[in-house]
Amino acid sequence: MNKKGLSHVDWVISFGIFVIFVLLLFIWFGPSLTTEFSDEYLGEIAVEGFKDASYHEVYNYPIFFEVANEVHDCEINVKGMSGLGINIENIFLIDNNDSEVSNVTIHNDNLIFLTSVNPGSVYEYNMYVSDYFNNTHPSANGSSVEYNATLGVGERLYGFSEKRFNDLSSLDYSDFKAELKYPLNRDASVYVYDSVDFSTLLFNYNVSEPTADDNVYVVSWSDVLINESGGIEQITVLIKTW
């Protein structure tokens, strides 16, 4: 056999040794690849991903106004809307009795709504704004009246969104974990309870359940649910990872 043939045989042998070496690496270290995340780190991923996917910011803007005379369905115009980046679908207006003001319109820089109040009193209404609201309102078209109206400074609220969680829980399991940026080869489940005593389960996503052999890591915390009318309710969130 000539030198060229020997060189070819040597290359084949070397390549075969390399392949065997790589296979041995997978055999030796393969099991550790499935446990590269610590229990605490998996819990942190799940918590952060859950909040990113199912929480929302809600801004509460107080509106103060006083009318000069009593008129049923009087029309109030409040300036300052254009700087807030809002639209008619992402607002919810509440009167001083915590009832929804249904007849609301946004036109250019003005928030226009209908109300019926007594003259000489200062009223505070609250306009709640969230990118995840999806409200519809009848147009406002009422009687003119003399009044003074002022838009107050907004307050930022942050908490659990029922609408966002419903969107999240409608996903299949793989998409659910992808939305949480959670490892696809690991498991997680989420439970949201009323108040702090775990007495009433409000929402959950538990497609997979741990077995007796799984090492389950549990994270829980107290928080708030903010609904589309700006109402705030105490909740407890519990997340299992394994």
C-alpha positions in Angstrom: 0.0 0.0 0.0 1.4 3.4 -0.9 1.7 6.4 1.4 -1.4 8.0 0.0 -3.5 5.0 0.9 -2.0 4.8 4.4 -2.8 8.5 4.9 -6.5 7.8 3.9 -6.7 4.9 6.4 -5.2 7.1 9.2 -7.8 9.8 8.5 -10.7 7.3 8.7 -9.4 5.8 12.0 -8.9 9.3 13.4 -12.4 10.4 12.4 -13.8 7.2 13.9 -12.0 7.8 17.2 -13.4 11.4 17.3 -17.0 10.2 16.7 -16.6 7.6 19.5 -15.2 10.3 21.8 -18.2 12.6 21.1 -20.7 9.8 21.7 -19.0 9.0 25.0 -19.3 12.7 26.0 -23.0 12.6 25.4 -23.3 9.3 27.4 -21.3 10.7 30.3 -22.7 14.2 30.5 -26.1 13.8 28.8 -28.1 13.2 32.1 -26.7 16.4 33.5 -28.1 18.4 30.5 -31.6 17.8 31.8 -30.8 19.2 35.2 -28.9 22.3 34.2 -31.4 24.6 36.0 -31.6 24.7 39.8 -35.0 24.6 41.5 -34.7 28.2 42.6 -33.8 29.4 39.1 -36.7 27.5 37.6 -39.0 29.2 40.1 -37.6 32.6 39.2 -38.1 32.0 35.5 -41.7 30.9 36.0 -42.5 33.9 38.3 -41.0 36.5 36.0 -42.6 34.9 32.9 -46.0 34.6 34.6 -46.0 38.3 35.5 -44.8 39.4 32.1 -47.6 37.4 30.5 -50.5 37.9 32.8 -50.0 41.2 34.7 -50.9 44.7 33.4 -50.3 48.4 34.2 -53.4 50.4 34.9 -53.3 54.2 35.2 -55.9 56.0 37.3 -56.5 59.6 36.4 -58.8 61.6 38.7 -61.2 64.0 37.0 -62.5 66.9 39.1 -65.4 69.1 38.0 -68.1 71.4 39.3 -71.3 72.4 37.4 -73.1 75.6 37.7 -76.7 74.3 37.4 -78.4 70.9 37.5 -79.0 69.4 34.1 -79.9 65.7 33.4 -77.4 64.1 31.0 -75.2 67.2 31.0 -72.1 66.9 28.7 -68.7 67.3 30.3 -65.5 67.9 28.2 -62.1 67.3 29.8 -59.0 68.4 28.0 -55.6 66.7 28.0 -56.3 63.3 26.4 -53.8 63.6 23.4 -50.8 63.5 25.7 -51.9 60.3 27.4 -51.9 58.1 24.2 -55.3 56.7 25.0 -58.2 55.6 22.9 -61.9 54.9 23.5 -61.3 51.1 23.9 -58.7 51.3 26.7 -60.5 53.5 29.2 -63.0 52.9 31.9 -64.7 55.8 33.6 -66.1 55.5 37.1 -68.3 58.1 38.9 -68.2 59.1 42.6 -70.6 56.2 43.4 -68.2 53.6 41.8 -70.5 53.1 38.9 -69.5 53.0 35.3 -70.1 56.1 33.2 -71.2 54.4 29.9 -71.7 57.3 27.5 -68.1 58.3 26.8 -66.4 59.7 23.7 -62.9 60.8 22.9 -62.6 63.6 20.3 -59.2 65.1 19.5 -57.9 66.2 22.9 -61.2 65.9 24.8 -62.8 63.2 26.9 -66.5 63.8 26.6 -69.0 62.1 28.9 -72.6 62.4 30.1 -73.6 62.7 33.8 -76.3 64.1 36.0 -75.0 66.0 39.1 -76.1 68.7 41.5 -74.8 72.2 41.2 -72.3 73.7 43.6 -70.5 70.4 44.5 -67.1 69.3 43.4 -67.2 65.7 41.9 -64.3 63.3 41.5 -64.5 60.7 38.8 -61.8 58.2 37.9 -60.6 57.3 34.5 -58.8 54.0 34.4 -56.5 53.3 31.4 -54.9 50.0 30.3 -53.5 48.7 27.0 -55.4 45.4 27.8 -58.9 46.9 28.3 -61.3 46.3 25.4 -64.3 48.3 26.2 -67.1 49.8 24.1 -69.0 52.9 24.9 -72.1 54.6 23.5 -71.4 58.1 22.2 -71.9 61.1 24.5 -74.4 63.7 23.3 -76.0 65.7 26.1 -77.1 69.2 27.1 -74.6 72.0 27.4 -73.9 73.3 30.9 -71.5 75.7 32.6 -68.8 73.8 34.5 -65.1 73.7 35.4 -63.2 70.4 34.8 -59.7 69.4 35.6 -57.6 66.3 34.8 -55.5 65.2 37.8 -52.1 63.5 37.9 -52.2 59.8 37.1 -51.5 57.0 39.5 -49.8 53.8 38.3 -51.3 50.5 39.4 -49.8 47.1 38.6 -51.4 43.7 39.2 -52.9 40.5 37.8 -55.1 40.8 34.7 -58.0 38.3 34.3 -58.1 39.1 30.6 -54.4 38.5 30.0 -54.5 35.3 32.1 -57.4 34.0 30.1 -55.4 34.6 26.9 -52.4 32.8 28.4 -54.4 29.8 29.7 -56.0 29.3 26.2 -52.6 28.3 24.9 -51.5 24.7 24.6 -48.8 23.5 27.0 -45.8 24.1 24.8 -46.9 27.6 23.8 -47.8 28.3 27.5 -44.2 27.5 28.5 -42.8 29.4 25.6 -44.8 32.5 26.6 -43.3 32.2 30.1 -39.8 31.7 28.5 -39.7 28.5 30.5 -37.6 25.5 29.5 -39.8 23.2 27.3 -38.3 20.1 28.9 -39.4 21.1 32.4 -42.9 21.5 33.9 -44.8 24.2 35.7 -48.4 24.9 36.9 -50.0 28.1 38.1 -52.9 28.7 40.7 -54.5 32.0 41.6 -56.6 32.1 44.8 -59.0 34.5 46.3 -57.5 36.5 49.3 -54.6 35.0 51.2 -56.0 31.8 52.7 -56.1 29.6 49.6 -59.8 29.0 50.3 -61.1 29.7 46.8 -59.3 28.9 43.5 -60.1 31.6 40.9 -57.8 30.6 38.0 -55.3 27.9 37.2 -53.2 26.3 34.5 -52.1 22.8 35.4 -51.9 20.7 32.3 -49.2 18.6 33.9 -49.0 17.3 37.4 -45.8 16.2 39.2 -45.3 12.5 40.1 -44.1 11.2 43.4 -40.5 11.0 42.0 -40.4 14.7 41.0 -38.7 17.3 43.1 -41.3 20.1 43.2 -40.4 23.7 44.0 -43.2 25.9 45.1 -43.3 29.8 45.1 -46.3 31.8 46.4 -46.9 35.4 47.1 -49.8 37.8 47.8 -50.8 40.3 45.1 -53.7 42.2 43.7 -56.1 41.6 40.8 -57.0 44.8 38.9 -60.2 44.5 36.9 -61.3 46.6 34.0 -63.3 49.0 36.2 -60.2 49.7 38.3 -61.4 47.5 41.2 -58.6 45.9 43.2 -59.0 42.5 44.9 -56.5 40.7 47.1 -55.2 37.4 45.6 -52.5 34.8 46.3 -50.5 33.3 43.4 -48.9 29.8 43.7 -46.6 28.4 41.1 -45.1 24.9 41.1 -42.1 24.0 39.0 -40.3 20.6 38.6 
